[in-house]
Amino acid sequence: MKIRKNGFLKTGEIMSLVLATVIVTGFFWTPYGTTAMNAAEKTLPPSLHHLLGTDNFGRDVFSRVISGAGTSFLIALGVVAVGCIGGVLIGSLCGYFGGIADAVLMRVCDAITAFPAILLALVVVSLFGGGMANILLCLGLLFIPSFARVVRTEVARVRDMNYIQSARLMGVSTGRILLRHILPNTFPVLLPAVTIGFNNAVLAEASMSFLGVGIQPPQASLGSMLKDSQTYLNTAPWYALGTGGMIVLLVLAVSLLSEGIQQGTGRGQV
Amino acid sequence: MTESVLEVRHVSSYYTKARRLSGTHSGFGERDMQVLRDVTFSIQKGETLGLVGESGSGKTTLCRAVLGLGMDYEGEIIHHTDHPQMVFQDPYSSLNPARTVGWTLREALRAGERRGKRASRPLVPEILGQVGLSEEYIDRYPYELSGGQRQRVCIAAAVIQRPQLILLDEPVSALDVTIQAQILRLLVRLKKEFGLSYLFISHDLNVIYQICDRVLVMKQGEIVESGDVRQVYEDPQHDYTKMLLAAVD
């Protein structure tokens, strides 16, 4: 697949690259320890020592934002991976073979989509407990329908194309037709779906942690930090702004990528 | 006595009401519609058989039945050769837009090898040369090609497995006249070179006249006239054939 260069794509690429570098660095090194408290430096405003100031425990907000972004990033990545793999599997089989299984599975997807993902995730997590793995799996499963739907539509469209008929006449096996002939044609819609899914996952994780059913302290995630920070909105506004700003940056970078891909593959103009 | 590569005996086919819960095949309301009526013909080795008729006369349906592309039919279709190939009318939906020319041709070779046709088959650059395209087209995507170039690639993909029979469903109808002539010349040359037989479908009697040995005239799913192309052209028997010919002049 070829993607034409455009402004959205370029900006998105640069932003994503910078953010990814910062986040990956954050896995190994942050300016201060993310849980290192310092009673002498409580709620300091931003300075050269603490780029985003400190919180109520004297922890460096910048370090915590980076590490929190890392947690959110990993969860979002995992959620999209689970959702995408599951969705591609279900969507391509449904789209290619059709029939009753297709009809039933798509109605199940409709039913899941009808509920807000976060609501379902809240129920599941409050039943089975929080923690990274549970959130990841739960959100991932809930994200499957959105991927299944776009893949199914594309596969059903491409299935009857002449070039697929030709491939059948040439004796290409059904599995190979699906994987190597049809699936690459779904990328122009799958890639934007992945990026949009990534953003939704970042927001879903942040919402859950904000509501207190997501990542538990002392591990930092953007959502849980946002929850902590609201108590100190008056004394340490940089805490909330820094955390919220990171969420915005993360979502914006990937949105730009998504827009760039859609425009670059000629699917942006509707 | 020549041997036949394909025999079609008393084939009838109907469009039935859509039975699928979901899918793209739609029926024509409640009533079954007959699209092929007792069609019988055969194609001899090395022959180009023309099939002419207006749109909706069942030409493409017949093609799909012959190739086993999901058409239910009554009657017998006997293949005396392996794996006939097909070239479609619309060169824009006949090549995978996500794949390069080289990939498509290599895939055809690979699929052929799975069928055990390993012996003496041409390589991708050679087959491109055969259809009049240079090696640099290997890395091109379909959207970088013109309609005529795409049709050449489709023809290359069809002959690369060395089939004995190729079905051509209006292969030049979507092309402009000068390109049409080039493609027709190419088809004639490839036929000699590879010992191919063609079933050549067209609504254009001029094209049929240029390339075919024999011709079948089809009307509403029925073969109303058949015979040597010159004879049918000069002395048509059926009113429908006369009408088609009159439309040409």
Chai-1 contact restraints between the chains, C-beta under 6 A:
chainA,res_idxA,chainB,res_idxB,connection_type,confidence,min_distance_angstrom,max_distance_angstrom,comment,restraint_id
A,M1,B,A98,contact,1.0,0.0,6.0,A-B,restraint_1
A,G98,B,S22,contact,1.0,0.0,6.0,A-B,restraint_2
A,G98,B,G23,contact,1.0,0.0,6.0,A-B,restraint_3
A,I100,B,L21,contact,1.0,0.0,6.0,A-B,restraint_4
A,A103,B,L21,contact,1.0,0.0,6.0,A-B,restraint_5
A,A103,B,S22,contact,1.0,0.0,6.0,A-B,restraint_6
A,D160,B,T24,contact,1.0,0.0,6.0,A-B,restraint_7
A,M161,B,S93,contact,1.0,0.0,6.0,A-B,restraint_8
A,N162,B,F88,contact,1.0,0.0,6.0,A-B,restraint_9
A,N162,B,S93,contact,1.0,0.0,6.0,A-B,restraint_10
A,N162,B,S94,contact,1.0,0.0,6.0,A-B,restraint_11
A,Y163,B,S94,contact,1.0,0.0,6.0,A-B,restraint_12
A,Y163,B,L95,contact,1.0,0.0,6.0,A-B,restraint_13
A,Y163,B,N96,contact,1.0,0.0,6.0,A-B,restraint_14
A,Q165,B,L69,contact,1.0,0.0,6.0,A-B,restraint_15
A,L169,B,Q85,contact,1.0,0.0,6.0,A-B,restraint_16
A,L169,B,M86,contact,1.0,0.0,6.0,A-B,restraint_17
A,M170,B,A108,contact,1.0,0.0,6.0,A-B,restraint_18
A,M170,B,A111,contact,1.0,0.0,6.0,A-B,restraint_19
A,G171,B,A111,contact,1.0,0.0,6.0,A-B,restraint_20
A,G171,B,R115,contact,1.0,0.0,6.0,A-B,restraint_21
A,V172,B,A111,contact,1.0,0.0,6.0,A-B,restraint_22
A,H181,B,N96,contact,1.0,0.0,6.0,A-B,restraint_23
A,P184,B,A98,contact,1.0,0.0,6.0,A-B,restraint_24
A,N185,B,A98,contact,1.0,0.0,6.0,A-B,restraint_25
